[in-house]
């Protein structure tokens, strides 16, 4: 899936916050032996990335509407030849 520049910046920002949480979770899980806290922090880090990737925001809805409208109105030259 192609990602826009703003999408890449958004993912990078999410990773800036998710990676330290995941590392803290690994610290609790492996070094301190606190499996509940460590596992919980790993789940939180995974959810941070998953929500950024898969949840549709109001900004995404506007972009999707424009893509559908442009695709329906403006046909490429390849479509005209068929």
N, C-alpha and C positions, 0 to 999 in steps of 0.2 A: 504494500500500500504506500503510495507516495505521500509524503508529509510536507506541508508548507513550512516556510521559515518560522512563522509564528508558532506552528505546532511543535517544531523542534525546540524552540525556545521554551515553550510551556513544559515539554517533557524534561528538558534539562533542568528547569527550575524545580520541578517535582523531584527529580533525582537528587538535587542538592539537599533537599530535606529528607528524602527517604533513605538514602545511603547511610547517613549517621545513625538513624533509628535502627536500621538493619544491623549495623556493626555493634551497636549497643546490645541488641537482642542476642547476637552471637556471643558477645562477652558474657552476658548473664547465663546463657545456655551452656557454653563450653567451659569457661574459666571458673565461674562461681557455682555452677550446678543448680541454678534456680530455673528449672525448666518452664514453670508457668509464666514467669515474667519474661524470660527469653523468647519463648514461643509466642507470647502475646505481642511482643515488640516486632517480631518477624512478620506476624500476620498484619500488624498495623502498617509496616513498610510496604508489604505486598499490596494491601488495599489502597494505599496512597497512589501507587503507580497504576493499578487497575482502574480506579475511579477516574484518574486523569485521562486514561486511554479510552475507556468505553462509555462513560456517562456523557450524554449530550447536554450541552449548556445552551442558554439562549443565544449566545454568539454563534454557536454551531448551526442553529436552526436557520438563521438569516443566510448564512453561506450556502447551506443545502438548498434553500428556496431559490437563491440566485442561480445556482448550478442547474437546477431542474428547468427553470424558466429559460435560461440561455440555451440549454440543450434542445428545448422544444421549439424555440423561435428561430434560432440560427442553425442551419444545417451546414455541415461541411461539404466541400466539393465532391468528396467521395460518395456522400449520400445522394447527391444529385445525379451522378452517373449511373447508378443502379436503377 
